[in-house]
Amino acid sequence: MSDPQTFDIVVIGGGMTGAAAALGLSQQGWNVALVESASREAVQETLQPASAIHDFEPRVSALSIASQKLLDGLGVWSGVAAQRHCAYGHMAVWDADGTGRIRFDAAEMAVPALGVIVENRILVKALMDKVVASGTTLFDGVTVSGWRDLDGWKASTLDDGQVLQAPLVVAADGANSRVRQWAGLPTREWDYDQQGIVCTVETAKPHGYTAWQRFSPTGPLAFLPLLNEEGDTRFCSIVWSQDTAEARRLMALDDDVFTHELEQAIERQLGAITGISKRFSFPLRQRHAKDYVRPGVALIGDAAHTIHPLAGQGVNLGYGDVRVLLEELERLRASGFAPNEPATLARYQRRRKGENLAMMAAMEGFKQLFARDELPLRWVRNAGMRWLDGAGPLKNRLAAQAMGLD
């Protein structure tokens, strides 16, 4: 085992939230190490032009305006915007069992777009390009295999024998965070008994820069607009959340039958589906850490919370964590304190925990509301959707909150 290498802050996990946190902390002047299990070569792999559906990554994120502002402040957004992405100005949400429908329009809110769909690998690559140039010490292609207290600091042992020590460790190592477990931070969690099916489709009609979402008793279906380098607007990324038994049935279908059922599920809003990529599925589970901090440890992103994908808010909640942690640690650095100052970490937790819980509760409420099939409840929710669609100021106010404009 080598002698410990000392840093102000060690960030574990170099995905979308971890890389953003490491970059922002380095820009503030902290001596930061970032540990990422993927190799730099894999992250920096050159993207191929998306001439067909299989060229798009099936994992995409719907970035809110608030998340874009964070990335722009870090100097990352220009790198994302230089790659393929799709800003959407409209959103249509409706109930499969009725006439309730809500439409959102960026023009009504006087904003350029409601959000932007970006493939995850494009976002990570843009972040890592900046991380490498920022002076952050990157340990890539390695994982943390051990963890201990060392004179009041946290020491992380990498699987290649290197040891990193720092007064503060930021855990961004995902939903099954080992750091969270090592730090003794328990979670409340439950299984939705649903799976998410993701793939890319090509449609006969252009998507019109619209995000489409249809709710059914067995789960929501989203068509998220994509745009290739040639400006073709007939590609969409789908996220189809279904009860586990139904998801397994759908995954077992051949492409032709699956495509037919997908067309029916979206009510042929975009006409026929003319092409489909390989499908992937993953179980849906909600987790929330009871506490986000311990002495010398802070959780961000999926390490702190995971949420149902029905509103696409997971990455935006993670970027909310990054924004607040950066604000608190910047204030701390200006005061000359070490980054593990307990009151600062407690303030980070207080500012983020309530907001994350509120969003998670709202998404759980939506899921339960549309999962119920009783006739009176169907009537109430459809009437409510029609009423909200006609209540422009209130509808736009709710959309603004989801977009992070408040």
N, C-alpha and C positions, 0 to 999 in steps of 0.2 A: 504494500500500500504506500502511495506517495505522500509527501508532506502536503498538508492542506493548502489550497490556494484561497486567498482571502478576497472577498468582494463586499460591497455595501449591501447588495441585494442579489439573490439568485432567483430567477424565474424558471420554473420547471414546466415545460410544455410550450412548444413553439408553434401552436396552431394560430387561428385567427385572433383569439384574445390574448394569448401569452406573448406572441410576437409584438402585438400592439403595445402591451404593457411594458415589455422590455425596451422597445424603441423609445417610448415616451419617457421612461425613467432615465435612460441614457442621455436623452436630450436635455434633461434637467440637470445633468452633471453627476449623477450617481454612477459609481463603478458597478456595472451590471454584468452578470453572467446569464446566458440563456441556454437551457438544456433541452434538446429536441431529439426524439428517437429517430426521426427520418434523417437521411443524409442530405447534406446541402445539394449534392448533385441531383437527388430525386426531387427536391423542392424546386430547384432552378431549371428543371427539365423544360426544354423549349416547347411551347404550345404550338400545335398544328392548326392551320386554318380550319374552321368548322364548315366544311363543304357538305357534310352529311350528319345525320342524327348521332352516329356513334362517336363523332369528334367532340361533342359536348360532354362535360363531366356531369354525371347524374346528381351530384350533390351541389345544390345552389343555395344562396342566401338572399333574402329580401331585405336589403339594407334601408333603414329609415333615414330621413334627412338628418336626424341627430347623429347617427352613426357615420354618415358621410362627412359631417362637420368635424367629427373627431379625427377621422382618417385624413381629412384635408389639413387639419392643424398639425398632424404628424408628418405632413409632406408626402403622404402615400397615395392620396386620391388621384393625382395626376398619372401615376403609374397604373392604377386600375382603369382609369378612363381611357388610357391609350390601348387597352386590350378590349376584347369584345365584352359588352355588357348591354343591358336593356333597361332603360328608364321607362316606367309605366305611368300613364296619366289617368288611368281609369281602373276601377275595381267594381266587379259585379258579384254580389253574394245573394244566394237564394235558397229557399227550402224546397227539397224534393217533394215534400208532401203538402203542397199548398201553393198559394199565389204570392206569398211574401217575398219581396225582393228589395235589396238596398243597392243603390249605385253611388259610388264616390267618384268625384271628378276633381282633378288638380286645379282646373281653371276656376271652379267655384271657390276654392280655397286660396286662390292667388299665389300658388306655388308652381314651380316648373314641373314637378313630378310628385307622385305619391311615394315613390320609392324606386330602388334600382335592383334588378336581379343580376347577381354576379356569381359565376362559378367559383366554388370555394378555392380551387387550386390557383385561380388567377389572383384572388385576394391574398392568399398566403404568399405567393411568389412576390407580389408587389411589396408586401410587408418585409419579407426576408431580404429583398434587395436593399431596402433602407436600413434594416438591422445590421447587415454586413458593413454598410458604409458609415454607420453611426459610432463605431468604436465599441459596441457591445461585444463581449467575449462570447463566442458561440461554440458550444460543445454539441456537435451534431453526430447523428448515428450512434448515440449512446443513451442508455436509460439509467435512472437512479435505482440502485439495488440495495442501498442501505441508508440508514437515517439515525442520527443520534445528537444529543446535546453535547456541545463542546465549549466549556467555560461560558455557559450562558448563551452561546450562539448555536445555530443549527448547522450541522455538518452533513452534507449529502455525499454518499459514496457512489461513484459511477461504476457501471459494469466493466469498465476498462481499468479500474483501480484508482482513478483520480478521485481526490476528495476536495469538495468545494465548501467553504464555510462563509457564513454571513450572519449579521444580526437579524436579517429578514429574509424569509423565503415566501415567494408568491406562487401559489399552486394554481396552475392553469392546465393540469394534466387530465382533464376530461371527467366524464360522468362517473367513472370507476376510479377516481383519484386515489393513488396510493399515498400521496402526501396527506390527504384528508384523513385517511385511515391511520397513518403513523402519528399524526398530530392528535388523534383521539377526538375528532370532530364528528359526532354521530349525525345521521340524517333521518328525516321522515320521508318515507317513500312508499309508493304503491304502483302496482302493475295495472295499466289500463286494459289489459287483455285485448290489445289491438296491435297490429303491425302496420308500419308505413311502407308502401310500395312506391319506389321511385324509378323513373326512366325518362327518356326524352322522346317526344313524338313530333312527327311532321303532319300538318293538317292541310286540308284543301283550301280553307279560307285563312287569310291573315289574321293574326291575333288582335290587331288594332291597338297595340300597346296597352292591353287590358289584362289584369289579373282576374281570373274567374274562380269562384269557389261555390260549390254546391254541397249543401248539408243533407245527409240522409240518416235514418235511424242507426245504420251500422257504421257511420263515420263520414267525415268530410272528404271531398275531392277537390284539389286545387290544380289549375292549369296556370303556370307562371310563364310569362312571355320571355322568349330568348331572341337574340339578334346575332346573326353571324357577320363576318367581315364584309360580305357583299350586301348587307342590309335586308336580307330575306326575313320576312316577319311571319313565316309559317312554321316556326319551331316553338315548342313549349316544353318546359320541364314539368312533370306531374308529380304530385305527392298525394297518394291515395291511402288514407288511413281507414282501415277496416278492422272489424272484430276478427280475432285471430283465426277462427275457423273459416270465415269468409275470405280472409287474406290468403290463407293456404290454398283454398280452392282456386282463387284467381291466379296465384303464382303457378299452379299446376297446369293451367290452360296453355295451349299452343298460342303463338302470336296472333293468328287470324281470329281465333275465338276471343282472346283477351281484348284485342283491338275492337271487336264488335261490342263487347260489354262496356268498354271504356267510352265508346261513342254514345251508347245509350245512357251511361251514367252522367255524362256532361251535357246530355240532351242535344247533341249535335250542334252545339253553339258555334263550332268552328268547322262544320261540315264533316266530311269523312276524314278519318285518320289514315294517311297514306303511307306512313312509315313509323317504325317503333324500334328503339334501341334495346339492348339487354336490360332486363328488369332486375332490381335488387329489393330486398325487404329487410326490415329491422324491427325488433320489438320496441314498443313505446312504453316508457316508464317515467313517472314523475318522481323527482328527488329534490329535497331541499335540506341543506345543512341547517341544523338547529342554531349553530353559530358559524360565522364566517371567519372568525379570528381566534387565535390562541397566541400566547406570548411568542413573538418572532415568526408568526405564520399568518398569511391572509389568503383566502380562497377567492378566485374570480371565475366567471363564466360557468361552464358545465360542472366544474369541480364544486361549485356552490349550489347550483340549481339546474335542473333540466325541466323542460316544459313541453306540453303537447304541441306538435307542429302546426295545429290548425290555423294559427294566425301568423306564423312565421316570425315570432318575436324572440326566439332563443338567442340568436347572435346579437340582436339589439340589446337585450338585457345584459349580455356579456360585455358589450361595449359601454353600456351604462356603468358597469362595475369599473371598467378601466378608466373611464373619465373621472369618476369620483376618487378612485385611488390615486390617480395622478394629481388631482387638485389637492388632496390632503397631504401627499408626500412633498409636493412642491412647496406648500406652506411650511412644512416641517423643515425642509432643507434651508429655506430662507432664514429660519430661526436658529439654525446651527445644531439641531438635535439629530440623534441617530435615527435611522428609519424604522426601528422597532418600538418607538415611543408608544406606550399602551393607550394613552388617550386618543392619539391620532388613529390607531387601528380601530378603536371602539367607535370613533366618529364615522369612519368609513362604513363599518357594519351598520350603524344606526341609519345612515343616509340611504343605504342600498337595500337593506333587508325588508323594510316596509313596502317599498316600491315594487320589489320583486314578488313579494307575497301577494300584493294587490293584483298584479298582472296574472299570476298563477291562479289565483282564485277566480278571476274573471274568465280565464280560458277554461277552467274546470266547469264553471257555471254554463258557458256556452256548450261545452261537450254534453253535459247532462241534459240541458234543455232540448237539444236536437236529437238526443238518443231516445227521448220519450215519445211514445206513439199514440197516447190517449187522445181521442178526438177533441175534448175541450182544450187541452194543452196545445194541440196543433193549431186550433183556431186562434188562441191567444197569441202565440208566437208569430203567426202569419199576420195577424192584425197589427201586432207591435212592429213588425218589420215594415209594413206598408206605412204606418204612422211615422216611424222614424225617417223613412225615405223622404217623406213630405216635410219633415221638420228640418229644413236646411241648416239653420244656425247651430242647432243642437247636434245634428249629424256631423257637421264639419268640425265642431268642437271635439267630439269624441275621436274623430279621425286625427285631428291635430295632436291630441294626447298620445295616440298610438305612434305617431310619427316623431314624437319627441320635440314638438314645436313649443310646448309650454315651458 
